[in-house]
């Protein structure tokens, strides 16, 4: 599927709490639409090495985590992961270029950032087709029109850069 890159038969792991809308998008809607399996990892205290063992053991093919988890993962030995996920994404806030670089060196994968809000799902992201700097969000997601076109100053002053969802499921 579009931003995460899910495919039928994938095993997707998303780290987010059930109280966040991101939990529903990445644990229910996107995998369901993509015909992918969702792997739920229950833990009391985050342990990067234990997480990587589970990723290897269960054959995780796509992984989404907030920046805090990515920053904790790079403090572990990323090279211990024998089979890194095919798709790796970060959600919430932009990741530091150093984090993206360390994961890229160890796993040969580039973390693609994305940002959305509870009411909107993902709005801007580095999609699979992005050709920009991976440490900079490049693409508006196809569900939303930009409101910062020339002549749209009124909307920009009100602080709404993205609005008017298109007629498509919000988790696409």
N, C-alpha and C positions, 0 to 999 in steps of 0.2 A: 504494500500500500504506500501511497505517495511519500510522506516524509520519513516514516520509520523504515520503509523498504520491506515490509512483510510480504511473504509469498505463501501460497498454500503449502501446508506441511511443516512450516517453520515452528520452532520452539522459542517463544518470546519470553524474556524476563524483563520486567519493569520494576524498578525500585521506587515505590511511592506509597504513602500512607492512604488507607481507605477514605480518610476525610478530604482528600484532595480530588478535584475533578480529573486531574491527570491519571489518577488511579482507574477511573472508569474508562477514559479514552484508551489507555494503553493496556489495560487488563481485560477489557470486555469488548468495546466497540471495534477498534482497529483489528485485533486478532480474529474476532468473530467474522468480520467482513472479509478478511483475507484468508479464511479457512486455516488459521494457524492455531497451534496449541499454546496455552499460557502456562508458564511455570511459575509457581508461587513459592518463594523461599522465606520461610518463617525463622526468625532469629531474635534473640533477646538483646544482643549487643553486636553492632556491626564489626565484622572481622573480614578484612579484604582477602586474606589467604583462604579462609573457609568459603567465601563467595566464589573465588576462582575455582576451587575444587568442585563445587556444585555445578558451575558453568561447564567444566570439562566432563563431569560424571553424567550430566543430563543432556549433553549435546545442544546447548543453547546456541541458536543461530542468529538471534537479534537481541540486543540489550539496550535498555534505556535507563538512565540514572540522572539524578540531579547533580549539580556541580560539587556539592559536598562529598558525595560518594566517589566521584571521579578523583577529587583531590586526595581522598583516603586511599583509593586504589593505587595511585602512582607512588605512594609511600611503601607499597609492598613490591615484591619482585614480580613484575608483570610477565617476565619470560617464563615463569612456572606454568602459565596457562598453555597447554599443548595445542588446543583447538580454539582460538579466539572466535567470537561471534562474527558472522559475515557483515552484519550491520550494527554500528554502535552510534547511539545518539545521546545527547545531553539536553535536558529541559529545565527551564526556569530562568536562568541568567546566563550571560555569555561566559564561556570557559576561558581561562587564561591560555594564551598560545603555548605556554610551556607544558600545560597538561595535555593539550592536543598533540604536541610534538612527542612527548614521552610515550603516549599510547600508540602513536603512529610508528615510532621506532621499534617498540616491543611487539606489537601485534600486526603491523602492516595495514592498519585500518585507520581512517580519519574519522574522528568523532564529529558528527554533524549536529550543530546546535539548533534549538528551536525555542520559540517563546509564544505563549498564548495566555489567555486569561480564563477564569472559570466560565465566564459567559460566552466565550468565543471559540474555544479550542485553539489549535496552533494558528498563529497569524503570520509570523515571519520565521524563516528557517533556512538553513543550508540543506537543500534537498539533494537527492542523488544527482540531479542534473546541474547543480550549482558549479560555476566555474570561477568562483571568487575565492578570496582568502578564507580558509576554513575558520579562522578566528574572528570573522566578521559576518554577521547575518546578512544575507544577500537577497533572498527572494521572499516576496510576499506569497503567501500560500494561495492557491487558486480559488479558494472560497471567498476571498475578500478583495474589494476594489480599494485602491489607494485614494486617499482624499487630499493628497498634497500635490496635485497637478497644478500647473500655472492657472491662476484665476480662482483658486479654491482657498484663498487666504482666510475667509470667514471660518471655515471648518478647522483650519490649522490653529487659529487663535483659540478656539475652544478646546484644543488639545486632542482632537480625534484624528489620528493619522490613518486609521483603518476603520472602515464601516461598511454597511450594507452587505451582509452575507448573501452569497449567491444561492440559488435553489439547488442545494446538494446536501447530503448528510454531513453534519459538522465533524465527523470523525474520519472523513475520507482523506 
